[in-house]
Amino acid sequence: MFVRVTILLKRFNLKIFRNDDQIDDAERLMEIIKQAAKEGAMEVYTLADPSMAESAKLACKLLGIPATDVIGPITEAIASHLDVLPSGLPRGAPGWNFPL
């Protein structure tokens, strides 16, 4: 899931936007990042697919958008601790069958 935030945060006078759409293709991801660039927004994202997360990171860097990958470092730390590879599948995706 890619998260963009949009509420007014009075303390910092920031516009925050949240996008709860399941982002599963690079084209949609780039649309969101380009919109963030137009608005002067910051991207805060949680993408399970490492290649999508890397695409988001690179696109934000190229467009000068401050960005934070929330789930990537956590997933990598857990995978390293358990000595496993993450599935790269978001919750509810076809092939995802792990009960909570």
Backbone bond lengths (Angstrom), bond angles and torsions (degrees), N, CA, C in turn:
res aa  C-N    CA-C-N  psi(-1)  N-CA   C-N-CA  omega(-1)  CA-C   N-CA-C  phi
1 M - - - 1.435 - - 1.518 108.64 -
2 F 1.269 116.83 138.74 1.453 122.61 177.78 1.517 106.72 -104.32
3 V 1.302 117.30 128.39 1.460 120.14 -176.56 1.516 109.38 -114.29
4 R 1.322 115.03 123.19 1.461 122.20 168.71 1.509 105.30 -119.52
5 V 1.266 117.16 140.27 1.448 120.82 -173.53 1.542 112.00 -106.17
6 T 1.422 121.12 138.90 1.494 122.97 174.58 1.527 116.61 -142.55
7 I 1.260 120.52 78.94 1.474 127.02 170.36 1.522 103.24 -134.54
8 L 1.310 117.84 161.12 1.465 117.23 173.81 1.511 109.36 -83.93
9 L 1.283 115.94 124.90 1.451 122.14 177.91 1.524 105.53 -100.69
10 K 1.316 116.52 96.84 1.459 120.61 -171.06 1.526 113.32 -59.05
11 R 1.300 116.82 -39.31 1.462 118.93 -176.83 1.527 112.10 -57.84
12 F 1.314 117.53 -38.77 1.457 121.32 -179.27 1.523 112.12 -107.61
13 N 1.328 116.90 -1.15 1.452 122.40 -177.90 1.532 111.05 54.25
14 L 1.330 116.19 46.78 1.457 121.99 -178.98 1.515 111.51 -110.57
15 K 1.315 115.62 146.28 1.457 121.48 173.24 1.520 106.90 -90.68
16 I 1.319 116.99 124.71 1.456 121.36 -177.78 1.528 108.26 -117.03
17 F 1.315 116.87 136.42 1.463 122.46 -178.28 1.506 109.36 -130.93
18 R 1.297 117.24 137.81 1.460 121.05 179.17 1.527 109.42 -119.04
19 N 1.303 116.29 129.94 1.458 122.33 178.86 1.526 107.26 -118.11
20 D 1.329 117.00 109.74 1.464 121.13 -177.71 1.515 113.25 -91.48
21 D 1.334 117.30 6.39 1.463 119.63 179.60 1.516 110.87 -64.65
22 Q 1.315 115.52 145.54 1.462 121.25 171.97 1.523 106.50 -76.05
23 I 1.300 117.69 115.98 1.460 121.75 -179.61 1.523 107.46 -96.70
24 D 1.337 115.87 110.36 1.458 118.27 -176.59 1.527 113.16 -124.54
25 D 1.339 117.39 11.42 1.450 118.08 173.40 1.531 109.73 -143.88
26 A 1.321 114.70 149.55 1.461 121.33 -174.53 1.527 112.48 -62.99
27 E 1.327 116.81 -32.16 1.469 120.12 -179.31 1.536 110.89 -62.22
28 R 1.327 117.15 -47.05 1.469 121.35 178.97 1.529 110.43 -64.89
29 L 1.318 116.68 -40.09 1.457 121.65 178.01 1.525 110.46 -59.00
30 M 1.331 117.11 -45.66 1.462 121.07 -179.47 1.534 111.44 -66.45
31 E 1.330 118.26 -35.60 1.470 120.95 175.87 1.526 110.23 -58.26
32 I 1.314 115.76 -45.77 1.463 121.13 -178.54 1.528 110.54 -64.91
33 I 1.318 116.73 -43.46 1.461 120.17 -178.76 1.531 110.97 -67.38
34 K 1.320 117.37 -40.00 1.466 120.33 177.16 1.523 110.97 -63.27
35 Q 1.333 116.91 -39.39 1.467 120.73 177.35 1.531 110.17 -63.43
36 A 1.309 116.45 -40.66 1.471 120.82 177.78 1.528 110.29 -60.95
37 A 1.326 116.47 -40.65 1.466 120.24 178.93 1.529 110.70 -62.69
38 K 1.342 116.54 -42.43 1.471 120.57 178.87 1.519 111.40 -61.77
39 E 1.338 116.46 -37.64 1.460 121.70 -176.22 1.523 113.24 -87.83
40 G 1.327 117.30 -5.29 1.457 120.08 -176.11 1.520 111.65 67.52
41 A 1.329 116.17 34.19 1.467 122.07 -175.65 1.524 111.57 -88.21
42 M 1.309 114.52 168.64 1.458 123.29 171.60 1.528 106.94 -108.21
43 E 1.323 117.23 139.76 1.465 121.03 178.56 1.523 110.11 -99.68
44 V 1.320 115.63 129.63 1.456 123.25 172.94 1.521 104.39 -124.38
45 Y 1.331 117.01 116.04 1.463 118.78 -171.32 1.516 113.25 -132.23
46 T 1.336 113.24 155.62 1.458 122.51 174.68 1.522 107.22 -132.55
47 L 1.317 116.06 96.01 1.458 122.02 179.90 1.526 108.78 -114.30
48 A 1.323 116.73 121.03 1.463 121.17 -178.69 1.521 111.83 -70.55
49 D 1.323 116.96 -33.73 1.457 122.01 -178.43 1.537 108.75 -77.45
50 P 1.331 117.90 114.41 1.468 120.23 -177.41 1.535 114.01 -57.76
51 S 1.324 117.90 -34.24 1.469 119.32 179.85 1.529 111.02 -69.95
52 M 1.327 117.13 -35.91 1.472 120.59 176.10 1.528 109.96 -67.54
53 A 1.330 116.83 -41.52 1.463 120.71 178.80 1.529 110.39 -62.33
54 E 1.324 116.63 -41.93 1.463 120.56 178.54 1.520 110.75 -65.95
55 S 1.339 117.47 -38.67 1.469 121.21 176.38 1.522 110.88 -62.11
56 A 1.324 116.16 -42.77 1.470 120.48 178.92 1.520 110.21 -62.88
57 K 1.318 116.51 -45.78 1.465 121.43 -179.29 1.533 110.60 -59.67
58 L 1.335 116.73 -47.22 1.457 121.66 -179.01 1.525 111.71 -65.37
59 A 1.333 116.80 -45.92 1.471 120.38 -179.61 1.529 110.80 -61.59
60 C 1.320 116.70 -43.10 1.467 120.09 179.16 1.527 110.54 -63.19
61 K 1.316 116.12 -40.87 1.467 120.08 179.39 1.526 110.53 -63.61
62 L 1.339 116.25 -45.97 1.468 120.53 -179.62 1.522 112.51 -63.19
63 L 1.340 116.58 -33.66 1.471 120.87 -178.90 1.530 112.76 -92.69
64 G 1.331 116.46 0.52 1.462 120.09 177.83 1.519 114.12 71.98
65 I 1.329 116.20 29.32 1.466 120.98 -179.54 1.524 108.83 -96.71
66 P 1.335 117.89 126.01 1.462 118.33 173.41 1.530 108.93 -62.94
67 A 1.322 117.05 135.07 1.467 120.19 -175.12 1.512 111.31 -144.15
68 T 1.332 115.17 148.25 1.458 121.90 177.18 1.517 109.86 -135.60
69 D 1.321 115.80 126.11 1.463 122.68 174.03 1.523 106.54 -90.51
70 V 1.323 116.90 110.10 1.455 121.02 -175.67 1.522 112.27 -77.59
71 I 1.319 117.85 -45.61 1.462 121.26 -170.93 1.534 114.08 -88.95
72 G 1.324 117.95 -26.19 1.454 121.49 -176.32 1.524 114.71 -55.38
73 P 1.334 118.06 -54.80 1.471 118.87 -179.57 1.532 113.15 -63.02
74 I 1.318 117.35 -34.34 1.463 120.58 178.37 1.527 109.72 -67.13
75 T 1.325 116.73 -46.11 1.464 121.77 179.57 1.525 110.68 -60.76
76 E 1.331 116.47 -44.12 1.467 120.14 179.60 1.529 111.53 -63.43
77 A 1.328 117.14 -40.65 1.465 120.71 179.81 1.537 111.23 -64.34
78 I 1.327 116.53 -43.96 1.468 120.62 179.34 1.530 109.98 -64.80
79 A 1.328 116.57 -45.33 1.466 120.66 -179.81 1.525 110.70 -60.64
80 S 1.312 116.63 -42.28 1.460 120.76 179.13 1.526 110.84 -64.76
81 H 1.306 116.43 -44.11 1.463 121.10 -179.86 1.534 111.77 -62.27
82 L 1.331 116.16 -40.42 1.462 121.23 -178.72 1.531 112.92 -88.54
83 D 1.328 116.50 -6.07 1.457 122.67 -177.54 1.528 111.50 56.19
84 V 1.337 115.45 49.40 1.465 122.76 177.97 1.528 108.44 -133.49
85 L 1.319 115.74 167.53 1.455 120.93 173.67 1.524 108.90 -100.81
86 P 1.334 118.25 135.74 1.474 119.84 176.22 1.525 110.14 -65.22
87 S 1.328 116.32 150.87 1.469 120.28 -179.32 1.518 112.12 -71.06
88 G 1.340 117.19 -29.60 1.463 120.41 -176.16 1.508 112.81 78.02
89 L 1.338 117.32 6.85 1.461 121.91 -178.91 1.528 110.54 -100.21
90 P 1.338 117.14 130.10 1.460 118.78 174.82 1.523 110.49 -72.45
91 R 1.320 116.12 155.93 1.474 121.20 178.39 1.524 109.30 -55.63
92 G 1.314 116.56 132.15 1.457 122.11 178.04 1.524 114.38 89.28
93 A 1.328 117.61 -5.96 1.466 120.39 179.93 1.528 109.95 -72.41
94 P 1.338 117.75 152.49 1.464 119.64 174.85 1.533 109.36 -55.55
95 G 1.302 116.84 133.07 1.451 121.12 -178.24 1.525 112.95 94.53
96 W 1.310 117.19 -12.65 1.464 121.75 178.02 1.500 106.92 -88.01
97 N 1.319 118.27 114.83 1.453 119.78 -175.66 1.521 111.84 -138.04
98 F 1.324 116.34 37.35 1.452 120.36 -179.89 1.533 109.37 -99.83
99 P 1.329 118.14 116.91 1.469 119.42 179.06 1.516 110.48 -70.24
100 L 1.314 115.53 148.49 1.468 120.17 177.88 1.496 110.20 -90.67
